[in-house]
Amino acid sequence: MLGAIIGDIVGSVYEFNNTKTVFFPFYSKESNFTDDSIMTIAVADYLMCPPEYHESLEGKLVGFARQYECPKGGYGGRFRKWLFHPEELSKDGKRHPINSWGNGSAMRVSSVGWLYNSLERVEEMAKHTAEITHNHPEGIKGAQATAVAIYMARKGCSKEEIRDFIEGRYGYDLHRTCDQIRPTYKFDESCQGTVPEAIIAFLDSHDFE
């Protein structure tokens, strides 16, 4: 989770102002956390809450969104309505899944890979945290692939083992490199257009930075 939040802060100034070089400052006066860190912490808080105090996942996501103003970036259009104006999305005024394939489901899932100790449970809980909003198959798959990659790394699997498993189970093409992706890549909010690339960035890496 620290890695996810640090990455969110580092990337906050580049989301809509992309950089094509690896030689860029990690932190600047403009760097800050975004909605993704808020939702990441909300999901973790929900999952770690003792049963006798268990609030719904919906309650956690909405509560954190209302309590913590988003200093950088912003919630996607339909997700923002789901959080703050559900009456604009449904006739009954209640919150329902919005069939989203956006990468928000993968952005908020990192704690699942740390909190559970079987592949089956990680996939189950990643699906649970995704489908409350991102119930499109790509939205669920992106969350599951992210959580499983974290789980496998935590369990000591090699990068090649992670690459082969994620490719085989979720159908992502991970046999590319950042150098191959970088020249033509541009802003993409979908799970299918960001989760494979994010995992490749990890597989290409040599250290935490």
N, C-alpha and C positions, 0 to 999 in steps of 0.2 A: 504493500500500500504506500509506503514511503516513496518507492520508486515511481509509482503511478502519479503521486501528487507532485513530486519533483519534476517529472516529465511534463505534467500539466503546466506548471509554473514556467518552466523553460520554454515550452512551446507556445505559451500564451500570446506572445508578441508576433509569432510567425504564422498563426492559423490563417489569417487573411492577407498576410504580407510574406509569402513564402520565400525561403532562402534555398538556393541550390548548392551552397557550399557547406562543408563541415566546419569551416573556420568562422564561427560566429560566437558572440558573447553569450554565456549561459544566462546571466542575469543582468538586467538593466533597471532603470528607475520605473519603467513601464511594466515590468514582469509582475505577475500576480496569479493567484489561483483563479480557476474559472468554475462554471457550473458543474464541470465533470468531477472536480475534487469534492464539491458539496454533495453530489449524488453518491460518490464513492463512499464517503464517510457515513452518509445516511443508510446505505445498504449494510455496511459493516455494523453500524449501531443496531440496526434491526436484527441482524443475524446473531449478534452477541448478547442480546437482551435476555435476561432470565425469563423462563416461561411465565412466572407469576406476574411479570411486568410487561408481557409481550404486547406490543402495539403492532398494528397491521403494517405491512410494507407500504401500502398507500399512505397511511398516516405519517410514516417516517419521511417518505419522499416529499410530501406536501409540506410537512412541518419544517424540515430543513430548508426547503426552498423559500418558505415565508420568513424564516428566522434569519437566514444569512443572505444578505444582498450579494448578487453576483458582480464582482468588480471588473472582470474581463470576459469577453465573449458573450454568450447568451444562450438560453435554451432554444432548441429548435421550435419552429412555429406551432406545430400540432402538440408537441410535448408541453410547450408553454401554456397552451389552452387547457390541456389535460390537468396541469398543475393549478392554474389560477382561474380559469373560466370554463369548467367542464360543461356548463349549460350551452356553450357554443358548439359542442361536439355531439351532444345526445339530446334526445327529446325529453328524457326523464331527468336531465340535469346531473346525473351521476357519472362517475368516472368509469370508463370501459376501455379495454385494450384498443389501441389505435392502428394496429396492423403495420407498425413501423419497421422498416429495415435499416433505420439509421444506426450509426455507431454508438449512440448513447448507451445501449445495452451492454456493449463491450467495455465502454469507458468506466462504468460503475461497478464492474463485477470482480475486481481483483481480490477482494477479501475472501471470496468463495474458494479460490485456489489455495488459501492458507488455512481455512477453518475446518476443512473436511478431509478425511483420510482414506477415501476410496474413490476411484474414478467414477463409479456409478453415482455416488452421492454428490460429487462435484458437478457432474452433468445435470443431475436432478435440480440442484439448488441454483445453478447458473440459469437454467430454464425458468425456474420460479422467479428469480429476480428480473429476468428479461420480459416474460410474457405478460406482466401486469400492464405494460404499454407496448413493448416490441414483440408482438405475437406473430409477426411475419416469420416464416421459416429462416430467412437470412438474418433477421434480428436475433433469433434464438441461437442459431448456429454460431454467429459471431461471438456471443457471450460465452457459449460453451467452449469454443476453441481457445479463447483467451484464458478462461479459468483453468482448463485442462493443461495448457502450456505452462502456466504458473505452477500448478500442482506437480507436474512432471519435473520441472526444474527444482522444486522444493524437495522432491524425493530423490534427487541426485541423478536423474536421467541425463544422458549426453545430448548435445545439440542435435546430433544426427538422429538419435532416437526420437527426440521431440519433433524434428522435421518430418520424419517418416510417418510417425503416428498421426500427426495433425493432417498431413496430406491424405493419408489413407482413410481417416475417419470422417473428415469434413470436406474433402475434395478441393482444398485450396492448393494452388501452385506455389510451392515454397522453394522451387529450384530456380530462383532468380537471385540477383544481388541488388543491393542499394544502388550501385553504380549503373546497373541496367535499368532500374526503375526511375531514377532521378531525372534524366533529361526530359521525359515527356509527362511526368507525373504532375498533377495539379490538384487543387482543393477538391475533396470528395467526402461527402458526409455519410456514405453508405457503409454498412458492415463489410459487404463483399468487396468494396473498393479501398478499404483501409486496414481491416484486420490482418489479411495476409501480408501486407506491406509492413505493418507494425511488427509482426512476428519475424519477418525477414530481417528487419533492422536489429532485432535482438540476436538472431542467429548470426548475423554479420559482425556483431560487436566483439570487442576484445577485452573490455573492462566496463565498469559501471558507467563511466562518462560516455 
